[in-house]
Amino acid sequence: DSGVTQTPKHLITATGQRVTLRCSPRSGDLSVYWYQQSLDQGLQFLIQYYNGEERAKGNILERFSAQQFPDLHSELNLSSLELGDSALYFCASSAQTGREKLFFGSGTQLSVL
Amino acid sequence: AQTVTQSQPEMSVQEAETVTLSCTYDTSESDYYLFWYKQPPSRQMILVIRQEAYKQQNATENRFSVNFQKAAKSFSLKISDSQLGDAAMYFCAYTMPGTYKYIFGTGTRLKVLA
């Protein structure tokens, strides 16, 4: 168990809909990262927060947004969903930026039908 | 910009044999960290090994070891006595202090043959 909690584990929705993925980082970790992994693909970095502030942005679509709350949990909002958004979305946390390993959650499998 | 390259999309190894997965990276920094992550069919990301660039000694974790060649910017993973449970996708990753990005390679799928 990595200590990172992601909910829900599975999400099935329709095109055009909006969903929210939730992540609770490991206790004490201030950094939260979001990654997208399409089937048999690598990890695409979406966005990163440190102690409530956005610090890095990757290939995140304008239809996607995220935030980190004062209690350090984070939410990734995906709107106007398309078939191509179907993927495994990982949240990860770390104690220090750029030194320590990432602790990954078990992911949210999103299926857009 | 920093990049991580895994040139072997797929590798196979016989059970109990040794296999080496390749990873190269590009950076102009001297202080950075490298990782190998394993993703089994469950799709959970599991850290295999971590290497600090300023340490010349190669990291080792049981049957897993790395060959870190800083000048060549190479970071290969050696798996000894391969087991069926080693079958997974393996990702190489890079980060450096003070940054907010962990850069992952495209992965190598390892098949272990009984």
Interface residues (C-beta under 8 A of the other chain):
Chain A: S31 Y33 Y35 Q37 Q41 G42 L43 F45 Q48 Y50 R55 A56 G58 L88 F90 A92 Q96 T97 G98 R99 K101 L102 F104 S106 G107
Chain B: Y32 Y33 F35 R43 Q44 M45 I46 L47 R50 F91 A93 T95 M96 P97 G98 T99 Y100 K101 Y102 I103 F104 G105 T106 G107
